[in-house]
Structure formats: structure tokens, C-alpha cells
Amino acid sequence: MNFALIGYGKMGKTIEALGKMQGHCFPVIIDEHNHDQLNSATLKGIDAAIEFSTPTTAPGNIRACINIGVPVVTGTTGWNEDLSEIEAYCKEKEGSLFYSSNFSVGVNILFALNRKLAEIMDQFPEYKVSINEVHHVHKKDAPSGTAISLAQQILEVNRQISSWHLKEGNDPGKAAATQLPIEAIRKGEIKGQHSIIYESPLDSITLSHDAHTRDAFAAGALLAAAFIKNKIGVFGMQDLLKF
Ligand SMILES: NC(=O)c1ccc[n+]([C@@H]2O[C@H](COP(=O)([O-])OP(=O)(O)OC[C@H]3O[C@@H](n4cnc5c(N)ncnc54)[C@H](O)[C@@H]3O)[C@@H](O)[C@H]2O)c1
């Protein structure tokens, strides 16, 4: 298939390398220096665009793809406040959008386990839940989009807590009893580690995922791009993996 890459940083380059090994072509590559080329003439003949840019540029890039009529897969995180508006815009324009805060199949298995564990733990209020995430030092947003997704899944079922709270630096941050604390650590070149921890005075239970390579995200993004070709609507990993 012919894919356009929007954002040619660490993820864009990883997707290109893996996609070429799978037989896909990337005739259009758009990055900061040539973002004015995101138009219908450049994207002619493109089956889907794959967007991994920055929190400030993603909403505009996605809107442009919807306006042009090219299905768009985006994995950029850190723009949650615009997500529902963009989803509504996509539906109104009968466009095609696939968003996931994490395209790794392993993390999506973690999401399913996280939901199930949250249901069970709601019966055991003596356990206090928290989330810990570790990423490379270049990451622009905190907490990670994946940590926010994990927190939202817990908030949907846990009757003790009503919001999440980001711990700032080494400051314990004093999360209120009704808040789920998220610790975001930036260290070296770590691809992405997430843990959900339930602590009681007697013991602790931890679910965790550690991404070894960016290929884990790239493979999912390529599957999503093949999936949305010729589809109309708003999609996520639940539609692709069906568990
Ligand atoms: N959903 C997932 O599975 C997943 C996995 C890894 C990373 N991410 C997220 O994807 C995003 C990109 O990650 P990365 O590691 O590749 O970052 P990166 O900083 O290496 O690359 C971002 C690229 O976007 C480019 N850019 C800036 N302005 C642009 C514009 N207007 N149009 C197009 N490109 C523009 C930059 O020049 C840069 O090359 C981040 O938000 C990150 O958190 C998501």
C-alpha cells in the first residue's frame, strides 16, 4: 500500500523501515520543514496517512487529512483536550480516523487486563492504586498518553477515585484520597514502561509492560493503516484486535 508519513522523527522512521520490509511504499514524507505540503495534490493516490508528530501539531495535521479525504492513523499523544472535537469533526465530514495512545499489541493486552483487574479490585478498598510510567528524556508530554488511558480505564470502575493526579518530580504531590497518583519518570532512552500497582498494608499486586523496541508501536500503526483504508468513521485498537 501507499502510505504518507506525517512526522518523520523516531516513530516515522521506525514505521518506514518496518513498512518497507512488509512491502509498503512511502512516497510522501512530511515533517516540520515541509508541512505546507500537506495538501490534496501531494496526497493523491495515498491509501492512508500515518501521523506521529507533536502534541501541538497533531490536531491540525489530522484535520488537514480529513479535509483532503485521506484516512489518517495517529499515535501522537499529549493533545487529549482536542480529541473529542476532532472525532466529532471526522464524523461530520465522513472522514476516517484511527487513534490509539499506544499501538503495541502487548499494551492493548495490558489494557484488557487492567480493566478486568480494576473490576475485581473495586471490591477491595484496602488496596490503593497508582500508576508509574518511565520514558526517554526527549518525550514532550507527561504523563504519557498510555498512562492516561490506563487511568481512565480504572476511573470507569473504581468507586473510590474520581480523577488522576500527576506527581511532579520528586515531590510526592499529595494526591487526594479520591485521586489516582501517576508518577512520570524521564530516563535515558527507555522506549516505554508502564506499571499499575495496587498496595495494601499486607501485600501488593503489579501489572506491567516494558516495550523493548519501537517496532512494537510501528507494527500496530501499520496494521491500523491497512485496516482503515476505504473505511469511514472513528476507530481504535478495540476495533482492530477485538478483545
Ligand atoms: N501511540 C503510540 O503507540 C506511540 C508510540 C511512540 C510514540 N508516540 C507518540 O508519537 C509522537 C511522536 O513520537 P516520536 O518519538 O516519533 O517523536 P519525535 O520527536 O522523534 O518526532 C516528531 C517529529 O514530528 C516533526 N514535526 C514537527 N512539527 C511537524 C508538523 N507540523 N508536521 C509534521 N511533522 C512535524 C518533528 O520535526 C519530528 O521529526 C509523540 O507524541 C509520542 O508520544 C506514540
The ligand as a Tripos MOL2 file, in Angstrom:
@<TRIPOS>MOLECULE
LIG
   44    48     1     0     0
SMALL
NO_CHARGES

@<TRIPOS>ATOM
      1 N1          0.6860    5.7340   20.1040 N.am      1 LIG1
      2 C1          1.8490    5.0780   20.1970 C.2       1 LIG1
      3 O1          1.9090    3.8330   20.1430 O.2       1 LIG1
      4 C2          3.1190    5.8810   20.3380 C.ar      1 LIG1
      5 C3          4.3760    5.2490   20.4000 C.ar      1 LIG1
      6 C4          5.5200    6.0510   20.4490 C.ar      1 LIG1
      7 C5          5.3980    7.4300   20.4500 C.ar      1 LIG1
      8 N2          4.1600    8.0030   20.4210 N.ar      1 LIG1
      9 C6          3.9740    9.4540   20.3330 C.3       1 LIG1
     10 O2          4.1560    9.8240   18.9750 O.3       1 LIG1
     11 C7          4.6550   11.1630   18.9090 C.3       1 LIG1
     12 C8          5.9330   11.1830   18.0870 C.3       1 LIG1
     13 O3          6.9190   10.4210   18.7420 O.3       1 LIG1
     14 P1          8.4380   10.3770   18.2050 P.3       1 LIG1
     15 O4          9.1770    9.5840   19.2250 O.co2     1 LIG1
     16 O5          8.4990    9.9680   16.7760 O.co2     1 LIG1
     17 O6          8.8230   11.9410   18.3410 O.3       1 LIG1
     18 P2          9.9800   12.7180   17.5820 P.3       1 LIG1
     19 O7         10.1870   13.9910   18.3390 O.co2     1 LIG1
     20 O8         11.1540   11.8330   17.3440 O.co2     1 LIG1
     21 O9          9.3260   13.0690   16.1370 O.3       1 LIG1
     22 C9          8.3350   14.0350   15.9310 C.3       1 LIG1
     23 C10         8.5360   14.5980   14.5220 C.3       1 LIG1
     24 O10         7.4490   15.4900   14.1990 O.3       1 LIG1
     25 C11         8.0110   16.5140   13.3910 C.3       1 LIG1
     26 N3          7.1110   17.6680   13.2770 N.ar      1 LIG1
     27 C12         7.1190   18.8330   13.9670 C.ar      1 LIG1
     28 N4          6.1410   19.6620   13.5030 N.ar      1 LIG1
     29 C13         5.5110   18.9780   12.4960 C.ar      1 LIG1
     30 C14         4.4330   19.3010   11.6460 C.ar      1 LIG1
     31 N5          3.7780   20.4750   11.7100 N.pl3     1 LIG1
     32 N6          4.0490   18.3740   10.7440 N.ar      1 LIG1
     33 C15         4.6730   17.1760   10.6520 C.ar      1 LIG1
     34 N7          5.7200   16.8200   11.4490 N.ar      1 LIG1
     35 C16         6.1310   17.7210   12.3450 C.ar      1 LIG1
     36 C17         9.3410   16.8170   14.0800 C.3       1 LIG1
     37 O11        10.1970   17.5430   13.2060 O.3       1 LIG1
     38 C18         9.8300   15.4130   14.3670 C.3       1 LIG1
     39 O12        10.5960   14.8880   13.2890 O.3       1 LIG1
     40 C19         4.8030   11.6090   20.3640 C.3       1 LIG1
     41 O13         3.6350   12.2960   20.7510 O.3       1 LIG1
     42 C20         4.9130   10.2980   21.1310 C.3       1 LIG1
     43 O14         4.4840   10.4210   22.4750 O.3       1 LIG1
     44 C21         3.0410    7.2530   20.3690 C.ar      1 LIG1
@<TRIPOS>BOND
     1     1     2 1
     2     2     3 2
     3     2     4 1
     4     4     5 ar
     5     4    44 ar
     6     5     6 ar
     7     6     7 ar
     8     7     8 ar
     9     8     9 1
    10     8    44 ar
    11     9    10 1
    12     9    42 1
    13    10    11 1
    14    11    12 1
    15    11    40 1
    16    12    13 1
    17    13    14 1
    18    14    15 2
    19    14    16 1
    20    14    17 1
    21    17    18 1
    22    18    19 2
    23    18    20 1
    24    18    21 1
    25    21    22 1
    26    22    23 1
    27    23    24 1
    28    23    38 1
    29    24    25 1
    30    25    26 1
    31    25    36 1
    32    26    27 ar
    33    26    35 ar
    34    27    28 ar
    35    28    29 ar
    36    29    30 ar
    37    29    35 ar
    38    30    31 1
    39    30    32 ar
    40    32    33 ar
    41    33    34 ar
    42    34    35 ar
    43    36    37 1
    44    36    38 1
    45    38    39 1
    46    40    41 1
    47    40    42 1
    48    42    43 1
@<TRIPOS>SUBSTRUCTURE
     1 LIG1         1 GROUP 0 **** ****
